């Protein structure tokens, strides 16, 4: 389904995602990691880009990029639906 291991990779949200959406949703890094781990669907939309669909305090779509060189999942943005 996806090429990253959420339990071992580094999780890094963008400054915008962290300061707006994580704050609005009242999430911390543990909540974000758990939401990605428990995602009901993950869709690869590019070479290293993923759409991750989660249900935690509502339905959300998180867009993330996996960077192989430093094993980091960089969370770019979101979409609510």
KOLDREN-788703 format. One line per 5 residues: number of its first residue (from 1); their letters; for each residue x, y, z of C-alpha. Coordinates in nm, 4 decimals. Example, Ala and Ser with C-alpha at 12.3 -4.5 7.8 and 13.67 -1.06 7.14 Angstrom:
<sites>
1	AS	1.2300/-0.4500/0.7800  1.3670/-0.1060/0.7140
</sites>
This chain:
<sites>
1	XXXXX	0.0000/0.0000/0.0000  0.2737/0.2491/0.0931  0.6533/0.2515/0.1038  0.7041/0.4047/0.4472  0.6798/0.2569/0.7964
6	XXXXX	0.4978/0.5101/1.0136  0.6394/0.3555/1.3316  1.0042/0.4060/1.2334  1.0079/0.7030/0.9947  1.0495/1.0579/1.1141
11	XXXXX	0.7278/1.2605/1.1011  0.7605/1.6269/1.0098  0.4555/1.8475/0.9489  0.5024/2.1676/0.7521  0.4963/2.4904/0.9510
16	XXXXX	0.1596/2.5844/0.7979  0.0051/2.2432/0.8734  0.1395/2.2474/1.2295  0.0380/2.6054/1.3114  -0.3075/2.5990/1.1518
21	XXXXX	-0.4585/2.2530/1.1143  -0.2934/2.0657/1.3990  -0.3839/2.3534/1.6297  -0.7426/2.3730/1.4952  -0.7890/1.9974/1.5361
26	XXXXX	-0.6150/2.0019/1.8788  -0.3650/1.7368/1.7627  -0.0087/1.6784/1.8718  0.2569/1.4659/1.7012  0.1279/1.1491/1.8678
31	XXXXX	-0.2256/1.2160/1.7389  -0.0909/1.2777/1.3876  0.1171/0.9575/1.3888  -0.1747/0.7523/1.5240  -0.4150/0.8980/1.2663
36	XXXXX	-0.1763/0.8087/0.9817  -0.1161/0.4612/1.1284  -0.4926/0.3972/1.1554  -0.5796/0.5504/0.8168  -0.8640/0.3773/0.6369
41	XXXXX	-0.7102/0.4454/0.2944  -0.3760/0.5526/0.1515  -0.3402/0.6428/-0.2149  -0.0073/0.6986/-0.3884  -0.0474/0.9970/-0.6223
46	XXXXX	0.3090/1.0482/-0.7382  0.6555/0.9041/-0.7024  0.6774/0.9907/-0.3306  0.3440/1.1695/-0.2651  0.0524/1.0163/-0.0753
51	XXXXX	-0.3064/1.1042/0.0037  -0.3860/0.9613/0.3455  -0.7519/0.9398/0.4477  -0.8098/0.9386/0.8233  -1.1061/0.9412/1.0593
56	XXXXX	-1.0166/1.1138/1.3820  -1.2517/1.3840/1.5052  -1.4156/1.3789/1.1608  -1.2967/1.2727/0.8165  -0.9760/1.4267/0.6846
61	XXXXX	-0.7409/1.3906/0.3892  -0.3744/1.4482/0.4665  -0.1249/1.4969/0.1843  0.2306/1.3888/0.2611  0.5607/1.3314/0.0825
66	XXXXX	0.8002/1.0544/0.1819  1.1654/1.1581/0.1550  1.3821/0.8491/0.1123  1.7196/1.0075/0.1854  1.6371/1.0807/0.5509
71	XXXXX	1.3326/0.8532/0.5962  1.0978/1.1412/0.6733  0.7255/1.1663/0.6082  0.6688/1.5388/0.5426  0.3036/1.6358/0.5921
76	XXXXX	0.2205/1.9147/0.3484  -0.1468/2.0004/0.3755  -0.4964/1.8751/0.4428  -0.8449/1.8604/0.3095  -1.1638/1.8107/0.5094
81	X	-1.4650/1.6224/0.3864
</sites>
